[in-house]
Amino acid sequence: MNKNLEKNIVLDYMFRILCNFAFVDGIFVLYLRHKGLALWQIGVLEGIFHVTSLITEIPSGALADLFGRKQALLASRLFGVISSVIMISTDRMWLLGMGFVFTAWSFNLLSGSEEALLYDSFLGLEQEEKYFKTNGRLSFAAEISNGLGIFLGGFLAKYSYTLCYLILIGIDMLSFMVCLFLAEPKTGNNNKEEISVKTHFIRSFHLLKENGQLRYILFHYAVLFAFFTSIYFYSQEYYFARGFDEGKIGLILLGISGCSSMGALLSERAAKRFGNRTCYGMGMMLALGMILMSAKMNWVSVLGFGLSSMANAALYPLQSNELNRCIPSEQRATVLSVSSMCFSVVMILLFPLIGLLADYLGLERIIIVLGLALLIYNHLFRHPRK
């Protein structure tokens, strides 16, 4: 079993790199614009994604806890393939909406399951203290993979959007093959009698109800992540309007991924040096970078974007480490899914609103407002509420 768990850690590098080799993340807004959709319609589609995530995120985590993280990961890759097939097959709004539903399911089944499998592998090896550093390195590798995928996707999009989605299908199928070799780590449920789905949800609810620190971590980080994610996706249209073509936008996003990879790699060092102040400092850096994005000079705008991406990436290993320390193994995937659900709640409200306001006021003004709003929020909610 120990050899299998050690193999999980190596395989997880391959799996996470493949899952983050995102050919379409940097061009999907432009692709939908190419299909004739307005920004508000794209906002609605992204809203469908997050409404679906809101409804199915926790059940997907419960399924992973009760029936196996490996099975959930395999299903996530299959749903990713279905989503890509739909995206390249139609320009009808309702069918594109179904594509976003399958995308949401692929993310739901992946989000808590992969992290839970990795942490419990370390737990089974009695090496959970190594999780923070390893997760930071995994995030670093994922950001590099993401950047390369976005760059290549931006380059190939000049010739064919469809080709980008076909390559993504191939990558999802390859990650499915890697997942087949993962071993299912033992959790608390493996040594106890089977429990019902209802009982599992009740136990998870009581854990959240009784742990104020856990609730703070879940919601506060979700707000920070949602602000940056919204800006990241709309940055495609933002820089396109400033005169950059798909190839140059791909280069920008490649540089942004480089900044993110550095943030992920430095997360553990920052936490050791600044302790509980790390989250607050990264939140302020995130907001300041968003404000700088609206600068008239392109190099200042891109620099601000990079600053925000570095802070955002540093927050992910930090949140993951704080969360996993609060969660028992038998409920890990479920509660980690609550984290993604909180993110979806904020995105459901924020992303379509940005698209609607941007159609009338322009993205530049909206980005400044969002940066200032995040600056205020991060300062007001800097201390965990017990």
C-alpha positions as CSV (number, residue, x, y, z in Angstrom):
1,M,0.0,0.0,0.0
2,N,2.8,2.4,0.8
3,K,4.3,1.9,-2.6
4,N,1.0,2.6,-4.2
5,L,0.6,5.8,-2.2
6,E,4.0,6.9,-3.1
7,K,3.1,6.2,-6.8
8,N,0.0,8.4,-6.3
9,I,2.2,11.4,-5.6
10,V,4.2,10.9,-8.8
11,L,1.1,10.2,-10.9
12,D,-0.6,13.3,-9.5
13,Y,2.1,15.5,-11.0
14,M,1.3,14.0,-14.4
15,F,-2.5,14.2,-13.8
16,R,-2.4,17.8,-12.6
17,I,-0.2,18.9,-15.4
18,L,-2.5,17.4,-18.0
19,C,-5.7,18.7,-16.4
20,N,-4.2,22.2,-16.4
21,F,-2.8,22.1,-19.9
22,A,-5.7,24.4,-20.9
23,F,-5.9,25.1,-24.6
24,V,-9.1,27.0,-24.4
25,D,-9.0,28.9,-21.1
26,G,-7.3,31.8,-22.9
27,I,-9.6,31.9,-25.9
28,F,-13.1,30.7,-24.9
29,V,-14.4,34.2,-24.5
30,L,-13.1,35.2,-28.0
31,Y,-14.4,31.9,-29.4
32,L,-17.9,32.7,-28.1
33,R,-17.6,36.2,-29.5
34,H,-16.6,34.6,-32.8
35,K,-19.8,32.6,-32.6
36,G,-21.7,35.9,-32.3
37,L,-22.5,36.1,-28.6
38,A,-22.6,39.4,-26.7
39,L,-20.6,39.8,-23.4
40,W,-23.8,39.6,-21.4
41,Q,-24.6,36.2,-23.1
42,I,-21.2,35.0,-22.3
43,G,-21.8,36.1,-18.7
44,V,-25.0,34.1,-18.6
45,L,-23.2,31.0,-19.9
46,E,-20.5,31.4,-17.2
47,G,-23.4,31.9,-14.7
48,I,-24.9,28.5,-15.9
49,F,-21.5,27.0,-15.1
50,H,-21.5,28.3,-11.6
51,V,-25.2,27.6,-10.9
52,T,-24.5,24.0,-11.9
53,S,-21.5,23.9,-9.7
54,L,-23.5,25.4,-6.8
55,I,-26.1,22.6,-7.1
56,T,-23.8,19.7,-7.7
57,E,-20.5,20.6,-6.0
58,I,-21.3,19.1,-2.6
59,P,-23.0,16.0,-3.9
60,S,-20.0,15.3,-6.2
61,G,-17.7,15.6,-3.2
62,A,-20.0,13.2,-1.2
63,L,-19.9,10.7,-4.0
64,A,-16.1,10.9,-4.0
65,D,-16.0,10.3,-0.2
66,L,-18.5,7.5,-0.3
67,F,-17.6,5.7,-3.5
68,G,-14.0,6.6,-4.3
69,R,-12.0,9.6,-5.4
70,K,-10.5,7.7,-8.3
71,Q,-13.9,6.9,-9.8
72,A,-14.9,10.6,-9.4
73,L,-11.7,11.7,-11.3
74,L,-12.3,9.2,-14.1
75,A,-15.9,10.6,-14.5
76,S,-14.6,14.2,-14.5
77,R,-12.3,13.5,-17.5
78,L,-15.2,11.9,-19.5
79,F,-17.5,14.9,-18.8
80,G,-14.7,17.2,-20.0
81,V,-14.6,15.3,-23.3
82,I,-18.4,15.7,-23.7
83,S,-18.2,19.4,-23.0
84,S,-15.6,20.0,-25.7
85,V,-17.6,18.0,-28.2
86,I,-20.6,20.2,-27.6
87,M,-18.6,23.4,-27.8
88,I,-17.3,22.7,-31.3
89,S,-20.6,21.2,-32.6
90,T,-23.1,24.1,-32.1
91,D,-23.6,27.9,-31.9
92,R,-27.1,27.6,-30.3
93,M,-27.3,29.2,-26.9
94,W,-29.1,26.4,-25.1
95,L,-26.7,23.8,-26.4
96,L,-23.7,25.8,-25.4
97,G,-25.4,26.1,-22.0
98,M,-25.4,22.3,-21.8
99,G,-21.7,22.3,-22.7
100,F,-21.1,24.6,-19.7
101,V,-23.1,22.2,-17.5
102,F,-20.8,19.3,-18.5
103,T,-17.8,21.5,-17.9
104,A,-19.1,22.3,-14.4
105,W,-19.6,18.6,-13.7
106,S,-16.0,17.9,-14.8
107,F,-14.7,20.5,-12.5
108,N,-17.0,19.4,-9.6
109,L,-15.8,15.9,-9.7
110,L,-12.2,17.0,-10.0
111,S,-12.0,19.9,-7.5
112,G,-12.3,18.1,-4.1
113,S,-11.4,14.6,-5.3
114,E,-7.9,15.1,-6.5
115,E,-6.8,17.2,-3.5
116,A,-8.4,14.7,-1.1
117,L,-6.7,11.8,-2.8
118,L,-3.3,13.5,-2.6
119,Y,-3.7,14.6,1.1
120,D,-4.9,11.2,2.2
121,S,-2.0,9.6,0.3
122,F,0.4,11.7,2.5
123,L,-1.7,10.8,5.5
124,G,-1.4,7.1,4.8
125,L,2.3,7.5,4.5
126,E,2.3,9.5,7.8
127,Q,4.0,12.4,6.0
128,E,1.2,15.0,6.0
129,E,3.6,17.7,7.0
130,K,5.1,17.4,3.4
131,Y,1.7,18.2,1.8
132,F,2.1,22.0,1.8
133,K,5.4,22.0,0.0
134,T,4.4,19.3,-2.4
135,N,1.1,21.0,-3.2
136,G,3.0,24.2,-3.8
137,R,5.3,22.4,-6.3
138,L,2.3,20.8,-7.9
139,S,0.6,24.2,-8.3
140,F,3.9,25.5,-9.8
141,A,3.9,22.7,-12.3
142,A,0.2,23.2,-13.0
143,E,0.7,27.0,-13.6
144,I,3.6,26.3,-16.1
145,S,1.4,23.7,-17.9
146,N,-1.5,26.2,-17.9
147,G,0.6,28.9,-19.3
148,L,2.0,26.8,-22.1
149,G,-1.5,25.5,-22.9
150,I,-2.9,29.1,-23.1
151,F,0.0,30.3,-25.2
152,L,-0.3,27.5,-27.7
153,G,-4.1,27.8,-27.6
154,G,-3.8,31.5,-28.4
155,F,-1.3,30.8,-31.2
156,L,-3.4,28.0,-32.8
157,A,-6.7,30.0,-32.3
158,K,-5.5,32.4,-35.1
159,Y,-5.9,29.4,-37.4
160,S,-8.7,27.3,-35.9
161,Y,-10.6,27.5,-32.7
162,T,-11.9,24.0,-33.4
163,L,-8.4,22.6,-33.4
164,C,-7.9,23.9,-29.8
165,Y,-10.9,22.0,-28.6
166,L,-9.9,18.8,-30.4
167,I,-6.5,18.9,-28.7
168,L,-8.2,19.4,-25.4
169,I,-10.2,16.3,-26.0
170,G,-7.0,14.4,-26.6
171,I,-5.5,15.7,-23.4
172,D,-8.6,14.8,-21.3
173,M,-8.4,11.3,-22.7
174,L,-4.7,11.0,-21.8
175,S,-5.4,12.2,-18.3
176,F,-8.1,9.6,-18.0
177,M,-5.5,6.9,-18.8
178,V,-3.1,8.3,-16.1
179,C,-6.0,8.2,-13.6
180,L,-6.5,4.5,-14.2
181,F,-3.1,3.9,-12.4
182,L,-4.0,5.8,-9.2
183,A,-4.5,3.9,-6.0
184,E,-7.5,4.6,-3.7
185,P,-6.1,5.6,-0.3
186,K,-7.7,4.4,2.9
187,T,-10.0,6.9,4.7
188,G,-12.0,6.8,7.9
189,N,-14.9,5.1,6.0
190,N,-12.8,2.2,4.9
191,N,-12.5,0.9,8.4
192,K,-16.1,1.5,9.5
193,E,-19.5,0.2,8.5
194,E,-21.0,1.7,5.5
195,I,-22.9,5.0,6.1
196,S,-25.8,6.5,4.1
197,V,-25.5,9.6,2.0
198,K,-27.9,11.3,4.4
199,T,-25.7,10.5,7.4
200,H,-22.6,11.7,5.5
201,F,-24.3,15.0,4.8
202,I,-25.4,15.5,8.4
203,R,-21.9,14.9,9.7
204,S,-20.4,17.3,7.2
205,F,-23.0,19.9,8.1
206,H,-22.3,19.6,11.8
207,L,-18.5,20.0,11.1
208,L,-19.2,23.3,9.3
209,K,-21.6,24.5,11.9
210,E,-19.3,23.9,14.8
211,N,-16.1,25.3,13.2
212,G,-16.1,29.0,12.6
213,Q,-12.5,29.1,11.5
214,L,-13.3,26.6,8.7
215,R,-16.3,28.7,7.6
216,Y,-14.1,31.8,7.4
217,I,-11.5,30.0,5.3
218,L,-14.1,28.7,2.9
219,F,-15.8,32.0,2.2
220,H,-13.0,34.5,2.5
221,Y,-10.7,32.8,0.0
222,A,-13.7,32.2,-2.3
223,V,-14.2,36.0,-2.6
224,L,-10.5,36.6,-3.4
225,F,-10.4,33.8,-6.0
226,A,-13.7,34.9,-7.7
227,F,-12.5,38.5,-8.1
228,F,-9.3,37.4,-9.9
229,T,-11.0,34.7,-11.9
230,S,-13.5,37.1,-13.3
231,I,-10.8,39.6,-14.3
232,Y,-8.7,36.8,-15.7
233,F,-11.4,35.6,-18.1
234,Y,-12.5,39.1,-19.1
235,S,-8.8,40.0,-19.7
236,Q,-9.1,38.3,-23.1
237,E,-11.7,40.8,-24.3
238,Y,-10.0,43.6,-22.4
239,Y,-6.6,43.3,-24.1
240,F,-8.2,42.5,-27.5
241,A,-10.0,45.9,-27.2
242,R,-6.6,47.5,-26.5
243,G,-5.3,46.3,-29.9
244,F,-3.7,42.9,-29.0
245,D,-4.5,39.9,-31.3
246,E,-4.9,36.3,-30.2
247,G,-1.2,35.5,-30.4
248,K,-0.2,38.5,-28.3
249,I,-2.9,37.8,-25.8
250,G,-1.5,34.3,-25.6
251,L,2.0,35.7,-24.9
252,I,0.5,37.9,-22.1
253,L,-1.3,35.0,-20.6
254,L,1.9,32.9,-20.8
255,G,3.7,35.6,-18.8
256,I,0.8,35.7,-16.4
257,S,1.1,32.0,-15.9
258,G,4.8,32.4,-15.2
259,C,3.9,34.9,-12.5
260,S,1.3,32.5,-11.1
261,S,3.9,29.7,-11.0
262,M,6.3,31.8,-9.0
263,G,3.5,32.7,-6.6
264,A,2.6,29.1,-6.1
265,L,6.3,28.2,-5.5
266,L,6.8,31.0,-3.0
267,S,3.6,30.3,-1.0
268,E,5.1,28.1,1.7
269,R,8.1,30.5,2.2
270,A,5.7,33.5,2.5
271,A,3.6,31.6,5.1
272,K,6.7,30.7,7.2
273,R,7.8,34.3,7.2
274,F,4.6,36.2,7.6
275,G,2.4,33.6,9.3
276,N,-1.3,34.6,9.8
277,R,-0.6,37.9,7.9
278,T,0.1,36.1,4.6
279,C,-3.5,36.0,3.4
280,Y,-4.1,39.7,4.2
281,G,-0.9,40.7,2.4
282,M,-1.7,38.6,-0.7
283,G,-5.2,40.0,-0.8
284,M,-3.9,43.5,-0.8
285,M,-1.4,42.7,-3.6
286,L,-4.2,41.1,-5.6
287,A,-6.4,44.3,-5.3
288,L,-3.5,46.6,-6.1
289,G,-2.6,44.6,-9.2
290,M,-6.2,44.8,-10.4
291,I,-6.2,48.6,-10.1
292,L,-2.9,48.8,-12.0
293,M,-4.4,46.8,-14.8
294,S,-6.5,49.8,-15.9
295,A,-3.4,52.0,-16.5
296,K,-3.1,53.6,-19.9
297,M,0.4,52.3,-20.5
298,N,0.2,48.7,-21.6
299,W,3.4,47.6,-19.7
300,V,1.9,48.9,-16.4
301,S,-1.4,47.2,-17.1
302,V,0.3,43.9,-17.8
303,L,2.6,44.3,-14.8
304,G,-0.5,44.8,-12.6
305,F,-2.1,41.7,-14.1
306,G,1.0,39.7,-13.3
307,L,1.1,41.1,-9.7
308,S,-2.5,39.9,-9.2
309,S,-1.9,36.5,-10.6
310,M,1.2,36.0,-8.4
311,A,-0.9,36.8,-5.3
312,N,-3.8,34.7,-6.4
313,A,-1.6,31.7,-7.0
314,A,0.1,32.0,-3.7
315,L,-3.3,31.9,-2.0
316,Y,-4.2,28.5,-3.3
317,P,-1.7,26.3,-1.5
318,L,-2.2,28.5,1.6
319,Q,-5.9,27.8,1.6
320,S,-5.5,24.1,0.8
321,N,-3.2,23.6,3.7
322,E,-5.4,25.5,6.1
323,L,-8.5,23.6,5.0
324,N,-7.1,20.1,5.0
325,R,-5.8,20.5,8.6
326,C,-9.5,21.2,9.7
327,I,-11.1,18.3,7.9
328,P,-11.2,14.5,8.8
329,S,-10.4,12.2,6.0
330,E,-13.9,10.6,5.7
331,Q,-15.4,14.0,4.9
332,R,-12.5,15.6,3.1
333,A,-13.8,15.6,-0.5
334,T,-17.2,16.8,0.6
335,V,-15.9,19.8,2.6
336,L,-13.4,20.7,-0.1
337,S,-16.3,20.7,-2.4
338,V,-18.0,23.3,-0.2
339,S,-15.0,25.5,-0.9
340,S,-15.7,25.3,-4.6
341,M,-19.4,25.8,-3.9
342,C,-18.6,29.1,-2.1
343,F,-16.5,30.2,-5.0
344,S,-19.4,29.4,-7.4
345,V,-21.8,31.5,-5.3
346,V,-19.6,34.5,-5.6
347,M,-19.0,33.9,-9.3
348,I,-22.7,33.5,-10.0
349,L,-23.3,37.1,-8.7
350,L,-20.0,38.7,-9.9
351,F,-19.2,37.4,-13.4
352,P,-22.5,38.2,-15.2
353,L,-22.7,41.6,-13.4
354,I,-19.2,42.5,-14.7
355,G,-20.3,41.5,-18.2
356,L,-23.5,43.5,-18.0
357,L,-21.8,46.7,-16.7
358,A,-18.9,46.3,-19.0
359,D,-21.2,46.5,-22.0
360,Y,-22.3,49.9,-20.9
361,L,-19.3,51.4,-19.0
362,G,-16.3,49.6,-20.4
363,L,-14.0,47.0,-18.8
364,E,-11.4,49.5,-17.9
365,R,-13.7,51.4,-15.4
366,I,-15.1,48.1,-14.1
367,I,-11.7,46.8,-13.3
368,I,-10.8,49.9,-11.3
369,V,-14.0,49.6,-9.3
370,L,-13.4,45.9,-8.6
371,G,-9.9,46.5,-7.4
372,L,-11.0,49.2,-5.0
373,A,-13.9,47.0,-3.8
374,L,-11.5,44.1,-3.1
375,L,-9.1,46.4,-1.3
376,I,-11.9,47.5,1.1
377,Y,-13.3,44.0,1.5
378,N,-9.9,42.5,2.3
379,H,-9.2,45.1,4.9
380,L,-12.6,44.8,6.6
381,F,-12.5,41.0,6.8
382,R,-8.8,40.6,7.5
383,H,-9.3,38.7,10.8
384,P,-11.0,35.2,11.0
385,R,-14.3,35.2,12.8
386,K,-14.6,32.5,15.3
